[in-house]
Amino acid sequence: MRECGILLPIASLPSKYGIGTFSREAFDFIDELKEAGQNYWQILPLGPTGYGDSPYQSFSAFAGNPYFIDLEQLMRAGLLTQKECEEADQGQDERTINYEAIYNSRFVVLRKAYERWKKKMGEKKKDISKFLEKGLCEETREYCFYAAVKKSFGEKNWSEWDEDIKQRKELAVKKYQKELADDIQFYEFQQIMFKKQWSQLKQYAHMQGIRIIGDIPIYVAFDSADSWCHPELFQFDEKCRPISVAGCPPDGFSATGQLWGNPLYRWDYHEETGFAWWMRRMEFCFDLYDVVRVDHFRGFDEYYSIPAGEPTAMHGAWKKGPGISIFKKMKETFGNVDIIAEDLGFLTPSVLKLLEDTGFPGMKVLQFAFDSREASNYLPYFYPHNCVVYTGTHDNDTIKSWFQELSPADRKLAVNYMNNADSSEKELPWDFIRLALASVADLAVIPIQDYLGLGGEARINLPSTLGGNWTWRMKKGEFTKEIRKRCREMNRLYGRGKRPWTA
């Protein structure tokens, strides 16, 4: 079946309070997707974000971002007042997310909701604790404990905490669990509200025939509950300091490579334990999403290891990953799973073999197709059916801005390939959208910015840079009825969506 979808992060939705949430606007967007003839809504990771605001550097692989909790739903439940919601409104700039302002206001208002929720639940702490324990998995509760301890240390990285709790000594753990019981419960309340609201939104999407494509970063952040609670999973020394860290070598994005800094896995330990932690992680993701895009798929074949302390990624080395064994375990545990492999970049024969062995669809990005120096395998005539084509991803510029920055030779190649020399600036993004939809790829996913014809100001992320990323928002009403109609007609023309061409 030929299908199509739109890429739009939750944070980029229009909403009243400064960042996209599980609000009325999210439900409206699902209606718009249906009207536009789409099958999928692709989002970015949903975890709580830390320094740099990147969804790929989350405080936990098993928790949701409390920023996405819809305040108005809490108000309708009697947990907040209209005035309190208005005081927390950081939506003065409807185009840009101000994370600092949201951080300073959102937890204050969520705390008020939590206090009222406790009263509604009754004063029996034991009953509240049982309710929360039943609603959250063990790893999510670990995150809530970690978040409370982190707050008590002024939000410092766990590597800077007092030695006893940093090392999770039994007496220290019991001491902090007792002293911070209410704060821990506050973070558990946030996760319960996140889970409840996301479940309602996902269920509504299914009712409208829309499936959710989520995203799982291959690595976790060093400053996370995952690395603090389970140091045995990572390449740490006896003092829980990283021996080597993750990244990727110099490429078209960066001349010095990308130094991500994430801790690397002890894959031998994971294999010895039957990939138990990974299976729990995937179970959590399959509960959140209908389809999981696995970021940096190459890292399962070989991963790039950079000695800790290096200022760039230039002096790393490739090491062997778990290979097919982790995916065999996944199939054994969950059966056939819907996974998209992010297989972008330079691919070795062994990565291609791993992708073939898994049977997962890989990704094709049109912005990588037009290299006048050589024939790129991102050109549509190279595509297999079993792939997902994008005009660009969250790491790419918008089509409009990217085309403007192309070299004359590359631009000429693109124009000749599409035979659109007379195309206007307004129509140019649609030419690339048409190329994606017309391809043999089973699934085509288009970033909303390209449907809206926006320029570089709408870029989501510029890899290897810090600051100014992850802040773009779509304005209310910007995805107009006219654009939705054109989406639907083009999908029908190319046999995608819910009304394929039958004439």
N, C-alpha and C positions, 0 to 999 in steps of 0.2 A: 504493500500500500504506500502510495506517495503522500507524504505529509509535510506540514509546515508549522512553524512556530515563530514567536517573537522573544527576543532577549531584552529583559528589563529588570534590573535589581529591585528588590523590595524597597530599599532606601531611596531609590530614584522615583518612586511613585509620588504624585502630588498628594499633599495632605495639609491639614490645618496647622500642624504643630512642628514644622521644621524638618521633618524627615519622613520618608514613606513608612507606613505602618500597615497593620492588618485592619485598616479602617474601611469606611464606606467606599472610598476611592479605589481600594484594592478589589472589592466586589464589582464595582463599576468597570474596572479594567478587564476583569474576566468576561463581563457582558460584551465589552468592546472586542475582545479577542474572538468570541463566538460570532459576533456580527461580521468580523473581518475574515471569517472562514478559516480560523487557525485551529490547530490540534494541540499545540503545546505552548506553555509559558515557561521560558527558561529564566532562572534566577541565579544569584551568586550564593556562596555559603551563608548560612543563617546564624552562625555562632557569634557570641559576644566579642566585640572588637577591642583591641588595645591600642598601644602606641602606633601612630601612623594611620589608624582607622581602617586598616585593611581587613577585609573578610577572610583573607588567607593567613592572617596572623591572629588567631582567636585564642581567648583564654581557656577554651575547652572544646574538644571535639564532640562533646556530649551535652551541649547546652545551647540555648537560643538567646538571641540578642534582645535584651529587655527594651531597647529603643523601639522595637517593632510592635510593642504592646499598644493597642489602641486605647487611648485615654477615654474616649467617649463611650466605649463599651463599659469601662469601669464606672463611668458616671451614671449610665443607665442601670447599672447593678447596685447603685446607691453607695459606691465606694469613694466617689469623688463628687465635688460640686462643680458647677459651671465656672465659678470664679477661680477655683483651684486649677482647672484645666487651662483657662485663659492666662493665668499667671505663669504657667509652664510653656506657653506658646512661644516657640523660637522660629516661627515661620515668616518672619518679616521679609526675608529674601526667598521668594518662591522658586528660585532657580538653583540656589546653592545651600548645601547643608553646613551648618556651623556646629561642628562636633563638640567644641569646647563649651559652647552655650548650652547645648543639649545635655552634656555630661553634668554640668553644674545645676541644672533645673529638673531633669527627668527623675532622678532618684529621690529628690525631695518630695515630689508629688506622688511617686509610687509608694513611698514610705507612708504617706497619709492614707493611701488606699489600703495598704497592708494593715495598718492599725484598725481601720474600720472592719476589714475582713476578719481579723482576729475576734472582734466583738461579736460579729455575726456568727462565727463558728462556735462561740462560747469560750469561756475562760479556762476550760480544761486543757492544759498544755499537752497532756498525753493523747487526747483525742485528735488535736490538731496535728501532732507529730505523726500519728498513725495515718492520717489522711494524706499528708505530704509524702510519707514514705511509700504509700501504696501508689501514688501518682507519678513517682519519679524513679528512674533506674539508679543503680548504685553509683555509676560514674557521674551522673548529673548531680547527685547529692555530694559527691567528692568536690565537684566544682563549687557548689554553694559554700562548703566549708573553706575551701581555698580562697574564695572571694571575700569571705568575712575576715579571715586571717590577714589577707592582703590589705584590706581596708584598715585593720588595726595597726598595720605597719606603714601607714601613710601611702598606700598603693605601691610600695617598693616591690621590685622583682623578688621572687621567693629566695633567690640566691643571696639576698642581702638581709634576710630575716635572722633572728637569733638562732644559734646553732641547733638548739634542741628541737625546735619546731621545723626548722629547715630540713633536718634529718628525720623528721617525723618520729621522734622518740615517743614511746607509748605514753609515758607520763605527761609529756608536753601536749600530745594530741588530746588526751582526756581533759587536761587543764583548759585548753583553748575551746574545746567543744562545750565545756560548761560555762566559761566566761562569755563566750560569744554566741550562746544559744539563740538569742533573739535575732541577732544579725544573720546567723545562718538560716534561720527560718524565714527572714525577709527575702533572702536570695532564693529560697525554695518557693516562696509565694510567687516571685517573678517568673520562675520557670513553669509553675503550674498555669499561670495566666497566659504565658507565651504558648504553651502546649495546647491549651484550650482554644485560644483564638486562632492559631495556625490550623488546627484540626478543622475548625468550622470553615475557614477560608478554603482549605484544600477540598473539603467535602462539597462546597458550593461549586468549585471548579469542575469537579467530576460530574455534578448535576448538569453543567453546561457543556459537557463533552470536552473539557480541557484537562490535559495531564500536565503535571509539574516536572520539569527537568531541574534537578538540583545539582550541587557541585560539592565535591569532597576534595579538599587539598590533600596531597599525598602526605605532607608533613604537618606536625603540630608546632606551635610556638614554644620556645624555651620557657618563656614566662607564661606557663599554663598549668592548669590542674593536672593535665596528663603527665607532664614531665616531673612535676613535684610529687605526685602520688605514686608514680610508677617509673622510677629512675632505671629499673632493671631492663626496661624496654629500649633504652637508648645508649648511645656510645658516650658514656660519662666515665670520668675517673672516680676514685674512691671518695672524693669530696664533692661529687655531683657536678663537676664542671665538664662541659663538652670537650671531647678530644678532637673531634672534627665536626664540621657543620655543612649544611646543604647550600646548594646554589647551582649555577650552570655556567659553563665556560663562555669566553667571548663569542659574540654572535652579532647578528644584524641589529639587535636591540642595544647592545652595549659592547664597547671595545675592550672593556676590562672584565666582562662577564657580569653575572648577577650574584651578589653575595646575599643570600636570603638569611643566613644565620640560624636556621632551624636545626635542632638536634637531629642527628641521623639515627636510624634504627639499628639495633643489634639483630639483624635478620636471622642469625643462627639461633638466638633465643626464641624468636617468634616461631620459627619452624619447629623447634623442640616442644613448644607448648601448643602445637596444632593451630597456630595463628589465632589463639583464643581472643586476644585483645582486638585484633582486626575484625574478627567475626562479630564481636559485640558492637564495634564501630559501624560496620556495614549494616547490621540489624537496625541500629539507630537511624542511619541514613535512609534505608528502605522504608522505614516508618514515616520519615519526613517527606520523602519524594517518591514519585512514580518511576522516574528514570534518574540514574546517578551518573553525572559526568565526572570521571576520575581524572583529576588534574595531574599533569606531569607523569603520564603513563610510562614514559621511558624509564623512570626511576625504579620500576619493578624489574626491569631487565638489568640495567646498570645504573648506578647512582653516582653523581659527582660529589666527591669528598674533598672538602677544603680544610686544611689544618686550622684549628681554632686560633684566633688572633690575627690571621691574615687580613690585611686592609682591603684586598680585592679578591676576586674569584680566579685570578690568573694562574695561581699555582696549585690548583686542585688536580685530582686524578679520578679516573673512572674505576668503580669497584662493582663487584657482582651483586645483583639483587636477588630476590627470591624466585624470580622467573614464574613459570607456569604453576608451580606448586601452590601458591596462595590462591590462584583462581580455581584450581581443582578443588581446594578446600571450600571455597565460596560456593561452587556448584553443588558440592556434596551437602553443604549446610542449607542452602536456600533454593536449590534447583536452578532452573534457567533464570538469569537475572537480566534486567534492562540496564545496561551500562554503555556509556559513550566513552571511548578512550581518547583523551587529549594527547595525540601523538604528533604534535607540531614540532618543528625544528629538524635538526639533522638526525636521520634515523639510520641506524646500522642494520645489517641483515638480521641480527639476532632480535632486534626490536620488532622488525617486520614479521619475523617468524612467530614471536610471542603474540602479536596482534592477530595473526592468522589462526594460531592455535586456540585463542580465546573465542574467536568468532565475533568479537565486539566491533561495532562500527568505529572507524577513526574519523578525524576531522579534516575538512578541506576549507581553506580560507582564501577567498578570491584576491585579497590584497597581497598574497604571496605569489600570485600566478604570473604577474606580468614583469618578467625579467628579460630584457632585450638581449642579454648576454648568452642565455641558454634556455632550452625548453623546460619549464617548471612543471613538476608533477601535480601542481595545484591548478593547472589549466583543466577546464571541465572535461576535455576529451580523454583525460587520463583516469577519470573517476570510476570506481566500481559502484555498483548499486548500494552496497552495504557501507555507506558513509553518511556523514552529516556535513552539509556545506553551509558556510557562513560568508557573508560579505566581509565581516570583521568580528572580533571578539571584544571583550571588555578591556583587553590589553592593546587593542588597535585604535588608531584614530578613526574618525568617521570617514565614510567613503568620500564625501565632498572634500574634506580637508586633505585626506590622503592623496586624492587625485591631483589636487593643486600642487602638492609637493613632489610629484613624480618627476624624474628626469625626462627631458624631451623624448629620448629614445623609448623609454618605458611607456610614456603616455601615448606615443605613436603606435606602439604594439597593442595597447589596450583598445585604442580607437579602431585600429584595423581589425582586430579580433571581433569586436562587436559591431563594426560597420556603422558607427554612430558619430561620424565627424560633424554632423550638423546638430547634434544634441545640445540643448541649452543647459546652463548651469543648474537650473531647477530640475530638469529631467535626468541629469546624469546619474544620481543615486538610483533612480528607477531602472536605468539600463543595467546596472550591476545586480539589482534585485531580480530583474528578469532573467539574467544569466544564471543566477543561482537556482531560481525556481524551475527553469527550463532544463537544468542538468538532470542526469540519471540518478543522482543521489536520492536515497529513500527519504531523507529528511532534509529540509532547508530551514535554517533559523536565521532570522534577520534582526540585528539590533534596532530598537525602536528609533534611534537617532537617524538611521538611514531612511526609514519611512518618512520621518519628519523633515528630511533634507537639511539637517543641521551641520554646522562646521566644527572646527577643532575645539571650540568653547564647550562642546557637549561630550568631549572625551571622558571616559570613566577613569582610566588609569594609564600612566606612562611608566612602564617598568624601569626599575633601578633609580627611581626618584622618590623623595619623601616630601610630603606636603602638597596640597592642592589636588590630591587624588580622591576618588570615591565620593565626590561632593555634588556631582551633577544631578539635577532633578528635572523631571518633565512637568511642564505647567499644566494646570487643570484645563481641560478642553482642547489641548494641543493635538491629541490623536483624534482628529475631526471625523465627522461622518463621511465626508468626501474621501478622505484617505482610507477609511475602513472599507468603503465601497470599492475603491480601486484595488485594495488588497484582495478582497473577495473575488473580484472579476479576474484578476491575474492568477490567483490560485486555481480558479476554475479552468482557465485557459490552459494551464500547464498540469492539469490533473491532480492538483493537491487540495488538501482541505476536505471539507465535508460535501462539496458539490462538484465532483470531477466532471470533466467534459465528456459527454456521451453522444454528441451528434456525429 
